[in-house]
Amino acid sequence: MGDIAFNLLIFFVILARAQDDSHLQWQPAQASQLEGVASTKVSVLIDKGNKLYLNGQEIGQERLAKGIGDILGAAPQGQRTVLLKVHKSATALYYEPVIESISAAGGDLVHILDEKR
């Protein structure tokens, strides 16, 4: 019985997701020679309609820096990673203010891309 409970626990831990943004539609830009990134508590997304999301919840640009800062809290350097997911057709008009907000909140920006093959 203990083995079954342990296996179920492992199963649910593997399937658990901290933030669910699977309902959001975006296509990442492509680049070559990409690196992986460790887990993070903060995810910012600009979707194909240029809407802005913080951890899967729609948010306005004016509240983004505070929202990121609240989530990161007093996390030490090295644990302040913010994933930035930008739809490939988004222009600088939409993503540059987001980059500024991440920087203002003290986040370490990681841009999510697809590897060019």
N, C-alpha and C positions, 0 to 999 in steps of 0.2 A: 504494500500500500504506500509505503514511503517513497519507493522508486517511482511510482505513478505520479504522486504529488510533485516530486522533484522534476520529473520530465514535463509535467504541465506548467510548472513554474518557469522553467527554461523556455518553453514554447511561447508563453505570454510575454516574457521579457524580450525575446527576440522580435516579436511582432509589434511591441509597443513603440509608439512614435511620440516624440516630445511635442511636435506641432504638425498638424495635418494641413498641408497646403496642396493636396492632390486634386482638389476641385478647381484650382486656379490654372488658367491656360497661359503658357509661355513657352517659347523656344529659345534656348540659349544660343549665344553667338559661338563661333567656332575658332579655335586656336590650336597651335601645335605645341608640344613639349609642356604639358600641364602637370601640376603636382597635386597630390591629394591633401586633404585637410582633416584635422581631428574634429570631434564633435563640438557643437556650439549651442548656445541658448538662444541666439538671435538670428532671425532670417528676415531679410527685407526683399520684397519682390515687386517688380514693375511688370504688369501683365501686358497682353497684346492690346488692350484698350487704354494703356498708360495709367491704369489705376495703381495705387500704392498700397502695399500690404505689409504689416509687421506681424510676424509669426502667424500668418494666415488670416489676420483680421484687417479689414480695410481701415486705413488711417490717412489723415491729411498731412501734407508736407510740413505744416507749421507745428504739428505735435510729434513729429518723428524723432527728433533729437531727444526730447524728454522721455519718450517711450523707450527708446534704446537705453538711455541712461538709467531709467528705473529698472529695466530687466538686468542690465549688467551690474548695477549696484556698486559695491566696493570690490568687485572681482580683481584679483591681481593681474599685472601685466602677463600676457601669455594665455590668459583665460578670458580675454575680451574680444574674441573673434566674432565678427558679424558677417554672415553670408549674404552677398548681394546677387540676386538673380534678376537679370534684365532681359526682357524679350528682345530678340535680335533686331527688330525694326524700331525700337525706341531710340529717340534722338537725345542729344546732349541736353536739350531743354528740360528733359524729364529726369535724367540720371545724375547730372552734375549737382543739383541741389541735394539729392539723396546722399551723394558722396560727402558733401559738406556737413550734412546732419550727422552722419556716422562719425566723422572726424570730430565734430563738436561734442559728441557724446563720449568720446574717448575710446571708440571701438577700433579694432584692427580689421580692416576691410579685406575680405576674400571674395573675389568675383567668380561666380560659377559659370563655366564654359563647357562646351562639348569639344572633345578632341577631334581635330581635323584628321581625316584618314586618307 
